[in-house]
Amino acid sequence: MATLVGLTYSPWTEKARWALDHQRVPYRFVEYLPLVGEAALRLASRRFRGKVTVPMLLDGAEVHDDSYTIARYAARHGRSPEPGGLFPAALDDEVSAWNARSDAMMAAGRALLLRRMAHDPLALQEAVPAPRALRSRLEPVARLGTWYLTSKYAIADRDEALDDRTLREGVKALTEALSRGDHLAGDGFTFADLAMCTAMQFVLPVDDRYIPLGPATRRCWTYSHLADEATAALAWRDRVYTRYRALR
């Protein structure tokens, strides 16, 4: 059985898990701990140089460290309940383009989120995997983890205004596409829909039934400057989740 290493709250991990679940591919999920879990991840993947990221799917000699390639793996090894599957051959370019937009939105959203997290002690405390009574004492651990991610993804070098524009343009493109129909590529559910649903996590988090977040963490993930303008796209996201995302 394949092993998926990831972060439960990460939209990239959600993209991978949703694809695997949708295709009914059996796998074991292992929660990744930023910073402290990197050595074990390098050993498991045999990648001792360069950046290692999650989600990462390990299946024998196969190693996939990108949600898109994991979804492709799922399409090859599973079976889709939808006609045409997640990647209909005739729609490959469209699906790929929507996935690229999703990744750009999520990279921008992550940068904006980490800036907010760094200034929210309660959200940092919720990020500590420890009993509630100990979290305030362990806040420096979460702050170190946030610093690590900020450094790993070069957040300080990013243009905050450009990240804001990337998210807004993504929501605008999604809203315009939805005016033509409820699916982004063709007439059925594809990875294009899945990818853009997960990107909307950086605008307003989906219900806790799907990705549980503490109240302070949920507040940080909510990009209030945009959420009020994205009601149609968010309503679509929630409909897609209800119809196509089974509860784990």
PLY file of the C-alpha trace (Angstrom):
ply
format ascii 1.0
element vertex 248
property float x
property float y
property float z
element edge 247
property int vertex1
property int vertex2
end_header
0.00 0.00 0.00
1.24 3.49 -0.83
2.04 6.00 1.92
1.05 9.65 1.67
2.99 12.05 3.88
1.32 15.40 4.28
-0.19 18.13 6.42
-3.88 17.70 7.16
-4.51 21.45 6.92
-2.51 21.97 3.71
-4.51 22.62 0.52
-1.77 20.86 -1.46
-2.21 17.77 0.70
-5.98 18.10 0.33
-5.59 18.11 -3.48
-3.66 14.86 -3.28
-5.92 13.15 -0.72
-9.10 14.15 -2.53
-7.77 12.68 -5.79
-6.71 9.44 -4.11
-10.02 9.15 -2.24
-12.06 9.99 -5.33
-10.26 7.30 -7.33
-10.65 4.84 -4.43
-6.91 4.26 -4.18
-5.92 2.69 -0.83
-3.13 4.48 1.01
-1.77 5.12 4.47
-1.61 8.73 5.63
1.26 9.98 7.80
1.12 13.45 9.33
4.23 15.49 8.60
5.83 17.69 11.26
7.57 20.67 9.65
11.26 21.01 10.47
11.52 18.00 12.79
10.14 15.58 10.20
12.40 16.56 7.32
15.21 14.08 8.04
12.80 11.14 8.10
11.17 12.35 4.88
14.54 12.59 3.14
15.44 9.09 4.27
12.11 7.60 3.15
12.30 9.28 -0.26
16.07 8.85 -0.70
16.32 12.55 -1.51
19.27 13.86 0.42
19.80 17.13 -1.44
17.61 20.05 -2.40
14.19 20.97 -1.09
11.75 18.27 0.01
8.09 19.10 0.27
4.80 17.48 1.13
2.51 16.03 0.08
4.76 13.15 -0.89
3.50 9.78 -2.06
5.77 6.78 -1.53
4.98 3.53 -3.33
7.96 1.24 -3.52
10.50 2.87 -5.83
7.95 5.50 -6.92
8.17 8.89 -5.24
5.80 11.71 -6.13
6.19 15.05 -4.34
3.61 17.20 -6.11
-0.17 17.09 -5.70
-0.67 17.10 -9.48
1.55 14.08 -10.10
-0.05 12.32 -7.12
-3.45 12.93 -8.69
-2.13 11.50 -11.97
-0.93 8.47 -10.01
-4.42 8.15 -8.53
-5.96 8.29 -12.02
-3.67 5.48 -13.21
-4.08 3.20 -10.19
-7.71 3.80 -9.24
-11.12 3.96 -10.77
-13.27 7.05 -11.07
-17.00 7.11 -10.31
-17.30 9.92 -12.86
-17.47 9.41 -16.65
-14.15 10.39 -18.18
-12.33 10.46 -14.84
-10.35 13.30 -13.31
-8.23 13.77 -16.44
-10.28 13.33 -19.64
-7.79 13.08 -22.51
-9.59 15.66 -24.64
-9.51 18.18 -21.79
-5.93 17.70 -20.67
-4.76 21.22 -21.53
-7.74 22.84 -19.78
-7.29 20.76 -16.64
-3.56 21.49 -16.56
-4.17 25.23 -16.96
-6.64 25.32 -14.06
-4.20 23.36 -11.91
-1.45 25.88 -12.69
-3.78 28.71 -11.67
-4.66 26.84 -8.50
-0.99 26.42 -7.59
-0.27 30.10 -8.24
-3.20 31.12 -6.03
-2.09 28.79 -3.27
1.52 29.99 -3.33
0.24 33.56 -3.03
-2.22 32.56 -0.33
0.45 30.76 1.66
2.65 33.86 1.66
-0.20 36.07 2.87
-1.23 33.49 5.47
2.24 33.07 6.96
2.52 36.82 7.39
-0.75 36.84 9.32
0.14 33.75 11.37
3.41 35.30 12.52
1.46 38.05 14.31
-1.28 35.89 15.86
-0.18 34.21 19.13
-3.43 32.24 19.48
-3.12 30.78 15.98
0.49 29.86 16.69
-0.56 28.10 19.87
-3.22 26.13 17.99
-0.52 24.94 15.58
1.33 23.13 18.38
0.46 19.40 18.45
0.17 19.31 22.25
-2.53 19.38 24.95
-4.28 22.75 25.18
-2.84 23.47 28.64
0.71 23.32 27.28
0.26 25.27 24.06
1.00 28.75 25.40
4.32 27.51 26.79
5.17 25.89 23.46
4.30 28.91 21.34
8.02 29.48 20.57
8.05 26.05 18.89
5.22 27.10 16.57
6.94 30.43 15.96
10.08 28.52 14.96
8.01 26.38 12.59
6.48 29.47 11.02
9.94 31.00 10.62
11.13 27.77 8.98
8.29 27.80 6.42
8.76 31.52 5.81
12.42 30.89 5.07
11.84 27.70 3.06
9.43 29.41 0.68
11.28 32.76 0.62
8.22 34.65 1.81
10.23 37.79 2.58
11.21 38.05 -1.09
7.63 37.94 -2.33
5.62 41.02 -3.31
2.60 41.20 -1.01
0.61 43.35 -3.46
1.34 40.87 -6.26
0.20 37.97 -4.07
-3.03 39.81 -3.34
-3.54 40.42 -7.07
-2.85 36.77 -7.91
-5.56 35.62 -5.52
-8.03 38.21 -6.78
-7.39 37.39 -10.44
-7.85 33.69 -9.68
-11.20 34.30 -8.01
-12.26 36.54 -10.91
-11.32 33.90 -13.50
-13.17 31.24 -11.53
-16.29 33.38 -11.15
-16.32 34.16 -14.89
-15.93 30.48 -15.77
-18.77 29.50 -13.45
-21.10 31.91 -15.26
-20.88 29.43 -18.15
-21.53 26.28 -16.15
-20.91 24.42 -12.92
-17.79 22.58 -14.15
-14.53 24.15 -15.28
-13.50 21.63 -17.93
-16.17 19.81 -19.90
-19.52 18.79 -18.46
-18.38 16.68 -15.51
-16.25 16.75 -12.39
-12.53 16.81 -13.19
-9.29 17.66 -11.43
-9.81 21.25 -12.60
-12.78 21.56 -10.24
-10.92 19.82 -7.44
-7.84 22.03 -7.80
-9.75 25.30 -7.76
-11.88 24.21 -4.81
-8.74 23.65 -2.75
-7.28 27.00 -3.84
-10.31 28.74 -2.32
-9.12 27.54 1.11
-6.89 30.61 1.15
-9.92 32.88 0.73
-12.28 31.26 3.23
-11.66 27.81 4.76
-14.03 25.00 3.93
-16.20 23.52 6.70
-14.36 21.79 9.55
-15.96 18.51 8.51
-13.44 18.41 5.69
-10.40 20.30 7.03
-10.58 20.95 10.80
-9.05 24.22 12.01
-9.01 25.92 15.39
-10.94 29.21 15.66
-7.84 31.43 15.67
-6.30 29.45 12.82
-9.53 29.72 10.82
-9.47 33.48 11.35
-5.93 33.63 9.95
-6.83 31.54 6.93
-9.77 33.83 6.13
-8.68 36.53 3.71
-11.47 38.92 4.60
-10.35 41.49 2.00
-11.48 39.05 -0.68
-13.97 36.66 0.94
-16.85 39.14 0.80
-16.29 39.57 -2.95
-16.04 35.83 -3.64
-19.44 34.65 -2.45
-20.41 32.98 -5.75
-17.11 31.10 -6.04
-17.25 30.05 -2.39
-20.83 28.82 -2.72
-19.74 26.75 -5.73
-16.80 25.36 -3.74
-19.13 24.28 -0.96
-21.51 22.59 -3.44
-18.66 20.67 -5.02
-17.39 19.54 -1.62
-20.85 18.35 -0.60
-21.31 16.37 -3.79
-17.85 15.00 -4.51
-15.80 14.98 -1.30
-16.59 12.06 0.96
-15.97 12.58 4.66
-13.01 10.61 5.96
0 1
1 2
2 3
3 4
4 5
5 6
6 7
7 8
8 9
9 10
10 11
11 12
12 13
13 14
14 15
15 16
16 17
17 18
18 19
19 20
20 21
21 22
22 23
23 24
24 25
25 26
26 27
27 28
28 29
29 30
30 31
31 32
32 33
33 34
34 35
35 36
36 37
37 38
38 39
39 40
40 41
41 42
42 43
43 44
44 45
45 46
46 47
47 48
48 49
49 50
50 51
51 52
52 53
53 54
54 55
55 56
56 57
57 58
58 59
59 60
60 61
61 62
62 63
63 64
64 65
65 66
66 67
67 68
68 69
69 70
70 71
71 72
72 73
73 74
74 75
75 76
76 77
77 78
78 79
79 80
80 81
81 82
82 83
83 84
84 85
85 86
86 87
87 88
88 89
89 90
90 91
91 92
92 93
93 94
94 95
95 96
96 97
97 98
98 99
99 100
100 101
101 102
102 103
103 104
104 105
105 106
106 107
107 108
108 109
109 110
110 111
111 112
112 113
113 114
114 115
115 116
116 117
117 118
118 119
119 120
120 121
121 122
122 123
123 124
124 125
125 126
126 127
127 128
128 129
129 130
130 131
131 132
132 133
133 134
134 135
135 136
136 137
137 138
138 139
139 140
140 141
141 142
142 143
143 144
144 145
145 146
146 147
147 148
148 149
149 150
150 151
151 152
152 153
153 154
154 155
155 156
156 157
157 158
158 159
159 160
160 161
161 162
162 163
163 164
164 165
165 166
166 167
167 168
168 169
169 170
170 171
171 172
172 173
173 174
174 175
175 176
176 177
177 178
178 179
179 180
180 181
181 182
182 183
183 184
184 185
185 186
186 187
187 188
188 189
189 190
190 191
191 192
192 193
193 194
194 195
195 196
196 197
197 198
198 199
199 200
200 201
201 202
202 203
203 204
204 205
205 206
206 207
207 208
208 209
209 210
210 211
211 212
212 213
213 214
214 215
215 216
216 217
217 218
218 219
219 220
220 221
221 222
222 223
223 224
224 225
225 226
226 227
227 228
228 229
229 230
230 231
231 232
232 233
233 234
234 235
235 236
236 237
237 238
238 239
239 240
240 241
241 242
242 243
243 244
244 245
245 246
246 247
